[in-house]
Amino acid sequence: MIKKLFLIFLFKISSLARRDKRKWVFGSQSLFSDNSRHLFLDKYNPLNIRKIWIAKNQEEFNKVFQLGFEVYKRGSIKAMYHCLTAKVYIYTCYVSDISYKFSGGAFCVNLWHGIPLKKIEFDILQGYIKKKFNNSLKSKIKYPDIYRKADLLLCPSPFVYDYSFKSAFKISRNNVVFTPYPRTIALKSQRKGKERKGKEFTFLYAPTWRDANSNFLNQNILDLNQIEKFCLHYNCAFKIKFHPNTKINLNLTNTTKIFLENNQIDPNISLAETDCLITDYSSIFLDYLVLDRPVIFYNFDEDEYTHLSREMYDISHKLVCGKKIISQEQLLVTMKNIIDGNDEYKDQRQDVRLLLGLDFDLRQNSTLYDTIAARAFK
């Protein structure tokens, strides 16, 4: 507790620092990924802003450095200096993605990391993480970065703001910019016009993280032997990408068609090469909708998930855009139908894209960039 109080003290002191409006620091929860990564990489920079990435570890530092960008490892003297003197902080979850203690007086931009299906932040009323958001003095001291409000929040559409972001972040509409996520702009650009004929059909299974049951997969849920036989018979690949918080060890030594993706790398890399996404309650499918490809919802534990993990927003009836199944037998049948070209949810996907602000032709993040600059340069 003393350490946390000291962090809060440093945060207050850092508000006295003189900050450079043309210096923006970036960070993300996972390794050089998500919306902050794609805004960082965007070449649209008419004000010649100095963009600096703050890496959380050596692996991330090496990755960004090898790409030729300015990057400093968190905790280093240079990283602390730039965090203390940069006017703008851009992150995908909490200011601690970069530095809470040096963010006093900085203009904080939360790009967040997805359109939520399950309740987030201050809307969370059940599950073990609800204690972080109960507004008690203890939680404010223990988790100060959570209570450090963003000055600007990115939201892809007014619909998302009304059902979630308004209450979850306790933020006024005046502090929200409505524009697509940088990662969805990048994803649509990656996939547009890409030729898939003659290539192996690829499924990606990307389940969400379970608050109450981290080791949720077993043979009844995902029988790797059956999936391997299916993929060999229909000449397809089955990739698995877990949520960054999920810790599951899979034995794939005897498989040739099943692959485990690194759950710390940018999901866009996996989504761009995917012909059909299989997920559950993860909002990853909402990014995937910009590619207009089939989605399967494998909700084998819906009752348990909603009761033990986290409540869901009451919007599922408006987001019908793929077949919902509960057993692996149904999963294999549905996968076969997709391979055969039976795409029965194409029109529904278009309706959902319009509702969520995912139907766009943008190639750059000019609206987001210009809004941040206008607010920061006041």
Secondary structure in CASP SS format (residue, H / E / C, confidence):
PFRMAT SS
TARGET T0000
AUTHOR 0000-0000-0000
METHOD secondary structure of the structure
MODEL  1
M C 1.00
I H 1.00
K H 1.00
K H 1.00
L H 1.00
F H 1.00
L H 1.00
I H 1.00
F H 1.00
L H 1.00
F H 1.00
K H 1.00
I H 1.00
S H 1.00
S C 1.00
L C 1.00
A C 1.00
R C 1.00
R C 1.00
D E 1.00
K E 1.00
R E 1.00
K E 1.00
W E 1.00
V E 1.00
F E 1.00
G C 1.00
S C 1.00
Q C 1.00
S C 1.00
L C 1.00
F C 1.00
S C 1.00
D H 1.00
N H 1.00
S H 1.00
R H 1.00
H H 1.00
L H 1.00
F H 1.00
L H 1.00
D C 1.00
K C 1.00
Y C 1.00
N C 1.00
P C 1.00
L C 1.00
N C 1.00
I C 1.00
R E 1.00
K E 1.00
I E 1.00
W E 1.00
I E 1.00
A E 1.00
K C 1.00
N C 1.00
Q H 1.00
E H 1.00
E H 1.00
F H 1.00
N H 1.00
K H 1.00
V H 1.00
F H 1.00
Q H 1.00
L C 1.00
G C 1.00
F C 1.00
E C 1.00
V E 1.00
Y E 1.00
K E 1.00
R C 1.00
G C 1.00
S C 1.00
I H 1.00
K H 1.00
A H 1.00
M H 1.00
Y H 1.00
H H 1.00
C H 1.00
L H 1.00
T H 1.00
A E 1.00
K E 1.00
V E 1.00
Y E 1.00
I E 1.00
Y E 1.00
T C 1.00
C C 1.00
Y C 1.00
V H 1.00
S H 1.00
D H 1.00
I C 1.00
S C 1.00
Y C 1.00
K C 1.00
F C 1.00
S C 1.00
G C 1.00
G C 1.00
A C 1.00
F E 1.00
C E 1.00
V E 1.00
N E 1.00
L C 1.00
W C 1.00
H C 1.00
G C 1.00
I C 1.00
P C 1.00
L C 1.00
K E 1.00
K C 1.00
I C 1.00
E H 1.00
F H 1.00
D H 1.00
I C 1.00
L C 1.00
Q C 1.00
G C 1.00
Y H 1.00
I H 1.00
K H 1.00
K H 1.00
K H 1.00
F H 1.00
N C 1.00
N C 1.00
S C 1.00
L H 1.00
K H 1.00
S H 1.00
K H 1.00
I H 1.00
K H 1.00
Y C 1.00
P C 1.00
D C 1.00
I C 1.00
Y C 1.00
R C 1.00
K C 1.00
A C 1.00
D C 1.00
L E 1.00
L E 1.00
L E 1.00
C E 1.00
P C 1.00
S C 1.00
P H 1.00
F H 1.00
V H 1.00
Y H 1.00
D H 1.00
Y H 1.00
S H 1.00
F H 1.00
K H 1.00
S H 1.00
A H 1.00
F C 1.00
K C 1.00
I C 1.00
S C 1.00
R H 1.00
N H 1.00
N H 1.00
V E 1.00
V E 1.00
F E 1.00
T C 1.00
P C 1.00
Y C 1.00
P H 1.00
R H 1.00
T H 1.00
I H 1.00
A H 1.00
L H 1.00
K H 1.00
S H 1.00
Q H 1.00
R H 1.00
K C 1.00
G C 1.00
K C 1.00
E C 1.00
R C 1.00
K C 1.00
G C 1.00
K C 1.00
E C 1.00
F E 1.00
T E 1.00
F E 1.00
L E 1.00
Y E 1.00
A C 1.00
P C 1.00
T C 1.00
W C 1.00
R C 1.00
D C 1.00
A C 1.00
N C 1.00
S C 1.00
N C 1.00
F C 1.00
L C 1.00
N C 1.00
Q C 1.00
N C 1.00
I C 1.00
L C 1.00
D C 1.00
L H 1.00
N H 1.00
Q H 1.00
I H 1.00
E H 1.00
K H 1.00
F H 1.00
C H 1.00
L H 1.00
H H 1.00
Y H 1.00
N C 1.00
C E 1.00
A E 1.00
F E 1.00
K E 1.00
I E 1.00
K C 1.00
F C 1.00
H C 1.00
P C 1.00
N C 1.00
T C 1.00
K C 1.00
I C 1.00
N C 1.00
L C 1.00
N C 1.00
L C 1.00
T C 1.00
N C 1.00
T C 1.00
T C 1.00
K C 1.00
I E 1.00
F E 1.00
L E 1.00
E C 1.00
N C 1.00
N C 1.00
Q C 1.00
I C 1.00
D C 1.00
P H 1.00
N H 1.00
I H 1.00
S H 1.00
L H 1.00
A H 1.00
E C 1.00
T C 1.00
D C 1.00
C E 1.00
L E 1.00
I E 1.00
T E 1.00
D C 1.00
Y C 1.00
S C 1.00
S C 1.00
I H 1.00
F H 1.00
L H 1.00
D H 1.00
Y H 1.00
L H 1.00
V H 1.00
L H 1.00
D C 1.00
R C 1.00
P C 1.00
V E 1.00
I E 1.00
F E 1.00
Y E 1.00
N C 1.00
F C 1.00
D C 1.00
E H 1.00
D H 1.00
E H 1.00
Y H 1.00
T H 1.00
H H 1.00
L H 1.00
S H 1.00
R C 1.00
E C 1.00
M E 1.00
Y C 1.00
D C 1.00
I C 1.00
S H 1.00
H H 1.00
K H 1.00
L C 1.00
V C 1.00
C C 1.00
G C 1.00
K E 1.00
K E 1.00
I E 1.00
I C 1.00
S C 1.00
Q H 1.00
E H 1.00
Q H 1.00
L H 1.00
L H 1.00
V H 1.00
T H 1.00
M H 1.00
K H 1.00
N H 1.00
I H 1.00
I H 1.00
D C 1.00
G C 1.00
N C 1.00
D C 1.00
E C 1.00
Y C 1.00
K H 1.00
D H 1.00
Q H 1.00
R H 1.00
Q H 1.00
D H 1.00
V H 1.00
R H 1.00
L H 1.00
L H 1.00
L C 1.00
G C 1.00
L C 1.00
D C 1.00
F C 1.00
D C 1.00
L C 1.00
R C 1.00
Q C 1.00
N C 1.00
S H 1.00
T H 1.00
L H 1.00
Y H 1.00
D H 1.00
T H 1.00
I H 1.00
A H 1.00
A H 1.00
R H 1.00
A H 1.00
F C 1.00
K C 1.00
END
